[in-house]
Amino acid sequence: MNSRNIVNLFISTLVIGGVAAGLAGFVFRWDQFQPLFSSFDIGEIIISFIWMIGVGLIFSVLSQAGFFAYLTVHRFGLGIFKSVSLWNSVQVLLIIFVLFDLVYLRYTNFSSKGDALFPYIAVAIMLLVIGLITAYFKAKQTNKHAFIPALFFMTVITTLEWTPVLRADDISWMYFMFIPLIVCNIYQLLILDKLIRKSKVELEARRAEKAAISKSKGKNKVQKLKEV
């Protein structure tokens, strides 16, 4: 992918993350912002929205760092295991391990005696379902071998990016961070191949242009030699 498309990906993901965080903040932290809407305090609403967009930009950068880190890890994994099927098997085991820990560690650390287990399981199920849907579209967009890597990214990497607020166990902050993270991760995963194809087309066009210019210069030199 050329540098222009990398910059476009970075900026577009920033915008998506910022807007998603701004909207998610009003929804999942409504108890804090409801008085502003009740009093119709436009100034405070705008300031709060801008603040949440700023936080969303941070979440977006975190998402992008995780995405490019995974692209590197994926190449290393293929190089180490020398087999797509073996590397995919390792990724499946890691997906199961991370989803189990997402339930077990949160329940053992944050639940009180008598608390139901289902709310903790529901979070893992939600992440898994979103990951499966995204991986399905990714595989449909490219090929079947992309399904497991896409699912790994959407579950394991998203969980790692999500860890700072998972440790705090604040529900409003959990979903305030989750929405921009998951939206940015889905966007990056599904737009990547389109940008790569676009970069290849642009590269071929540039090569053809250079070849045409070189050919034109060659003709000019021949013409000048004939004139001499």
Secondary structure by P-SEA (a helix, b strand, c coil): ccaaaaaaaaaaaaaaaaaaaaaaaaacccccaaaaaaacaaaaaaaaaaaaaaaaaaaaaaaaaaaaaaaaaaaaaaaaaccaaaaaaaaaaaaaaaaaaacaaaaaccccccccaaaaaaaaaaaaaaaaaaaaaaaaaccccaaaaaaaaacaaaaaaaaaaaaaccaaaaaaaaaaaaaaaaaaaaaaaaaaaaaaaaaaaaaaaaaaaaaaaaaaaaaaaaac
